[in-house]
């Protein structure tokens, strides 16, 4: 589960990112609470507009930001973007502490934050490829998600406590300080050997990612599912803040909601880290689970029952997003990974400017429970689209179990993930010739006893000639090998 942490560079990055993520969640919690309660009179639409301004740049700048992640040193990109995020947090924190902050300041901050994150996100997501080997990439992606959601458990609750204790402005200042951890981690990685990705051709660089995805129907389905969930289902700041107000709770209880939701999120991320590779079926099942969890939460009658139900929401959401992220990264051509991931993150975050104002307006007009209902419907539609694609494109159907008559099983005409990322292999034919098969009587191995370990450590006997021919002076005598066909030679030593 934690095999990627054995890599020193990834371990340093993981620790620094964890500290920074805690600060980021503190800031996100404080930002939405300030908009909802300090600068407006419980206006959920204003929260939706803030989220739209924050995530719209990722959609609009996707061709440029993906190309930046593919063409430039990602470590240097991250040092610039993380420094900018630190300055933004410090500036808004000082405005709030000095009492000069207005709603348009929050809107401007959200927009600037979105522009910087548009460059930061694809570089940060694909930075894993520079730290771990390809076989560990899916595990590293899942551990990144685990770090993100572990921070979600700590950050919001800590933010709610600090808002009550010292005020919301200091939360932004503390978040600015946490960026020091990730910057120090990036500096410590200066001796690593960066695995640079091969560059794509100069013609059509900006649209290369779009063309690649257009030829991959499986990625198109993943993007559709992620868009629907991201636009209408991932509006947790709206759901948590409005439901906290619905139950007559304050900033502390609002932070607790986000932390409890993160319990399920962390569980989903850790389970994703256990899987060998990401699969399409898991993405579709997670979408259906998320829709059911949101629907259950909409009917919870008390604050604590609603809080407990958010564990299911977090589990479904992170299972879906972690698996989708791993699927996209591990099945995409390396030279286009930055651009495809930029498109993925743009669709995930770019759906927010469309869905967040709608969900916020529904929460204002009909109440937050109806807003949760919108999320449930969107998740159900996403799951049905995925199932429909499996039936039409992959030939999914029910079949009888070979041993249990009344137990149906799913069968596919084609593998759901098509084994895109698996290196193809072929079988080596074995010649069935008794003369080539050694026996136990002459102290050699039979095929059933063959193993790679034995083959690499056992000496290879040479035959003795009863009447050797004298070799010419200075010429070596070549002995024919008695090694059976198909058994590898012992490796040469230097």
N, C-alpha and C positions, 0 to 999 in steps of 0.2 A: 504493500500500500504506500509506503514512504520511500521507495527505492530511489527516487530522484534526489532526495536529500543527501544521498551518499556523495553527490557531486559537490565539491567545495564551493564553486562559483554560484551554483543554484542555491545552495544553503544560505550563503551571504545575502543574495538577492531576496530570498524568501523572508528572512528576518527583517530586513530593511523595509520591504513592501508591507509586511504585517503591521509594523509601527505606523507607517504612513496611512495605511487603510483605516486604522482605528481613528486617526485624526480626520480623515475624509468623511467617515460616517458621522462623527461628531458634528462636523460642519454642515453636512446635508440635513441632519436632524434639526439643528439650530436654524438653518436657512428657512426651511418650510414652516417652522413654528413661528418665526419672526413675521413672515408674510401673513400667516393665518391669524395671529392673535395680537401682534404688536403694531403692525402697519395697516391692518384692515380689521373689520369686525367679522371674523370668521368667514372670510370670502374664499371658498374653495376654488372658484374660478381664477382668482389671482394666483393661487398655488399652481393651478394648471398652466397658466400663462408663463410663470417662472420656469416650470419644467420644460415647456415648449421652447423657450428662448435658450435654455441650457443645452438641449439636445438637437435643435435644428441644425447647427453648424456641422455636426457629424454627417448629416444627410447631404447638405449642400456642397461640402468640401471633399467628399469621398474620393473623386478621381485624383486630387492633388495629394491628400494625406496618405493614401495607399502607396502612391509612387514614391513619396518621401521615405516611407518605411522600407521600401525595397531597394532604394538607390543609395541611401546614406547610412552611416554608422549609427545603429539604433541606440547604443550607449550614449553617444553625444546628443542625440535627439532627446532622450529621456532627461539628461542633465539640464537641457534648456527648458523643456516643458515643466519639469518638476520645480525648477526655480521660479518660473512665471506663476505657477499655481501657489507657491509660497507667498509671493509678493501680493497676489490678489487677495488671499485670505487675510493677510496682515492689514491691508488697506481697508477692507470692509469691516474688520474687527475694530479698528480705530474709529471709523465713522460711527459705529454703534456705541462704542464706549463714550465718545464725546457727545452723543445725542444728536448728531446731524443727519442720520440715515433717514431716507425717505423711500417710498415704494419704487420710484424710478431708479434709485441707486441699486436696489436689489435686482431689478430687471437688467440693468447694465452689467452688474456683476455676473448674473447668470449667463448673459450672452458672451462676455469675455471668457468665462469659465468654459463655456461650450466650445469656443474657438480653439482654446489651448488643448482641451481634451480631444478635439477632433484630430489633432496631430499626435497627441500622446497615446491614445488608445491603440491604434494599429501597431505602433512601434512597441508598446508594452506587451501586447498580446503575442506578437511574433518574436519578441526578445527571447522567449523560451528556447527557440530553435538555435540560438547562439550559446546556450548554456548546457543543454543536455543532448544526448544522442537521439536519433530518430525513434529508436525502440522505446525510449522513455518519454517521448513527447506527450502522449495522451495522459500518462500519469502526472507529468509536470503541469499540464493544463488543469487537471482536476485538483492538484494541490494548490495551484494559484487560486482556484475558486474556493477551496477550503480556507485559505488565508483570508480571502475577501470576506467570507461569511463568518469566520471566527471574529474578525474585526467588527462585523455587524452585530455580533452578540454583545461586544463590549462598548463600542462607540456610542450608539443611541442612548443606552442606559446612562452612560457617563455624561453624555450631553444634557440629558434631562436633569441630572443631579446638579451639573454645573450651571445650567440656566437659572435654577432656583437659588443656588448658592452665591454665584458671582455675576450672573447676567449673561445674556447671549453673546455680547461682543467679545468677551474673553474666550469663548469657545472657538471663535475664528482665529484668535491670536494663538491659542494652544495648538490648533491644527497647523498653523504656519510653522511652528517649532518642530512638529513631527516630520516635516519634509526633510529635515536635517538627516534623519536616519536613512532614508532612501538615497540621498545624495552621497552620504558617506559610503553606503554599500556600492554604489556605482563607481566611486573612486577606487575602492578596493578591488574591483574587477579589471583593473587596467592591465594586468599581466596575463589575462586569459587569452586563449587562442580563439578569436572570433571566426565562426564558420560563415563566411560571407556567401550570400546566395548569388547564383549566376544571374546576370542582368538580361532582361528581355531586349529584343530588338528596338531600335530607335523609333521605327514607324509604329504608330498606334499605341504608344506606351500608356496613355491615359485611359484608353478604352479596352486594353488587353484583359483586365480583370472582368469586365462586363462580357466580353466575347467568350472567355473561358467558362463563366458561369452559365451563359446561354446554351453552351454545348453539354452541360451537365444537368439533366433533369432532376437528379436526386438532390443536388444543391439548391435548385429552384424550389423544390418542395420544402426543404429545410428553411429556406429564407421566408417562404410564405407563412409557415408555422411560427417562426420567430417573430415575424412582423405582427401577426395577429395577437400573439401573447404580449409582445413588447408594447404595442399601441394601447391595448385595452385592459391587459391583465397585470402589467408590472407597475402600476401606479400606486405603489405602496405608501408613499407620503400622503397622497390624498385619502386612501382608505384608512390608514392608521390615525391621521390627525382628525378627520371628520368623525370617525367612530369614537375616538377618545372624547370629543366634544359631545357626541350623541349620548354617551354614558355619563356626562358631567365630570369628566376627569381633567387633570391639568398636564403640565409639561412633563412631570416625572412619569406619570402613567403612559403618556405618549411615547417616551423613550423606552419604557419597559416593553411596549407592544413590539417595537422594532427589534429588541433584543430577543424576545421570545420567538418571533418569526425566524430569527437567525439560527435558533436551535435546529429547526427542521432543515434550514439551508445548509448548515455545516454537515448534518447527517447525510444529506443528498450528495454533497461534494465528496465526502469520504467514501461513500459507496461507489461513486463514479470512479474514484481512484483505484478501486479494487478490480475493475473490469480490464480485460486485456486490451480491448479497443472499443471505440464508440460505434454504436449500431443505430440504424434508422428506426428499428422497432422500439428501442428504448425511448427515442425522442417522441414518437407518437403516443406511446403509453403514458409518458410523463405529461404530455399535453392533456390527455383525458383525465388523468389523476388531478392535475392542477384545476381543471374546470370543476370537478366534483368537490374539491376542497374549498374553493371560493364560494360555491353554492351553499355548502354546509355553514360556512362562516356567516353568510348573509342572514341566517335564521337563528343565530346565537342570541339568547335573551339577556345575558349579563356580560359585564366587562371581562370577567375572568374566564368565562366559557368562550368568549370571542378570542381572548388572548391565547387560550390553549389550542383553538382551531387554527390559528395562524401558523402553528408548527407544521401542519399538513400543507398549507399554502407554500411555505418556504421550502419544504422538501420537494414538492412537485416542480416549483419554479426552477430551483437550482439543478435538479436532476435533468430537466429539459435543457437548460442553457449550457451546463457543463458538457453534456453529451453532444449537443449541437456544435459547440465550440471545438471540441476534440475531433468530431467527425470532419468539420470543414478544414481544420489545420492538417490533419493526418492524411487526408485524401486529395489535397491540393498540390499542384506542381510547385516545387520550392521557389522557383524564380518569380512566381506570381502570388506567393502566399501573403505578402503584405497587402497587395491590392485587393485580393479576395477577402482577407480579414477586415480591411477597411470597409468594404461593401457590406460584409456581415454585420459589423458594429454599427454602420450607418442605418441599416434596416432595423436592427434591434433598438437603437436609441432614436433613430429618425422617425420611428412610428409614434414616439411620445408627443411631438408637436401636433399630431393629428388626433391621437386618442386622449391625451391628458385634458385638453379643454373640454372635450365631449364628456368625459367621465366627471370632471369637475362641475360642469353645468348640470349633469344628471344628479349629482350629489346635492347641489344647491336647490334644485327644483323639487326633487322627489325624495331626497334623503340618501345617505351613504349606502344603505342596504341595496337600493336599486343600482347604484354604481357597481357594487359587487356582482349583481346579477348580469350587468353588461359584460364584465370580465368572464363570467362563467359561460355565457353564450359564445364569446369570441374563442375561448379555449375549446369548447365543443366543436365549433366549426373547423378549427385548426386540426383537431384529431380526426374528424371525418374526412378532411382533404387528404391527410396522410394515409388513412386506411384505403380511401379510393385509389390513391396512386399505387399502393401495394397490390391491390386487386388487378388494376388495369395494366400496369407496367411490369410488375413482378409475378403476376399470376398466382397471387395468394388465394388459397381455398382450404376448406375444411376436408379432412380425410379421416378414415377410420384408423384407430390405433392398432398397430400390428398384434398387440397382445390383449388389450382390453376392448371388448366389443362396443361398450357404451361410452367410451372415452374418445371424443374427437381430438384431432391434432391439426395444427396448421402446417400446410405444405406450400412450397414456393416453386414456381417454374424456373425462377432465377433467384440467386441469393440477394436478399434485401440490400446489403451494402456492396454487393458485386466485388468484394475483396479488392477494392481499388488500390489500397495501400500495401497489399501483400505482394512481396516479390515472387513472381511465378517460378515454379520449380518443375522438374520432370524426373520421372523414374529412370533409373539406370538398369537396363536389362541384365539378367544373370544367365550365363550359359549353363544349362543343365548337363554337365559332362562329368562323369564319375572320375575321369582322370585328373580333373582340376580340383576335386574335393579332397582335402587331406583327412586323414583319419586320426583317431585318438591313439592308435597303436604306435605311430611314429612321433609321438609327443608334440603334435601340432594341433591347432584349434580347428574344430568343426564349425560350420557357419552359425550354428545355434549358440556357440560360445563366444562369437565375435563381439567385441565392443571397441569403441574408439579408444578408451583408456588403455586396453590391452595392446591394441595395434600400435599405439604411440610409444609404448614402453618395452615391448617384447623384442628380443633380437631376432633377426631373420636368418635362419640357418642356410648355409651354402653346401651344395653337394660335394662329396669327396670323389675324386677320379682315381681309380686304381692304377691307371697307366697314363700319367700326365705327360704331355708332349713338352719337350724342353723349349722354352721361349728364346727368341733371339736376344742377344745381349742388348740390354738397355730398353727393351720393349716390355710393357706390362702384360701380365697374364690376365685375360678377361674371363671371369668365372660366370657362367650362366646362372641366373637367379632361379631359385626353386620356390619363389614366392607365388602362392596361388593367385589366379586372376581375380581382381576385385578387392584384394586386401592391400591397403595403402602402405607405402614404405614409411619407416620411422623418419621423423623430421630431422633435417640437417641441423647441426649445431654450429654456432659461430665461434 
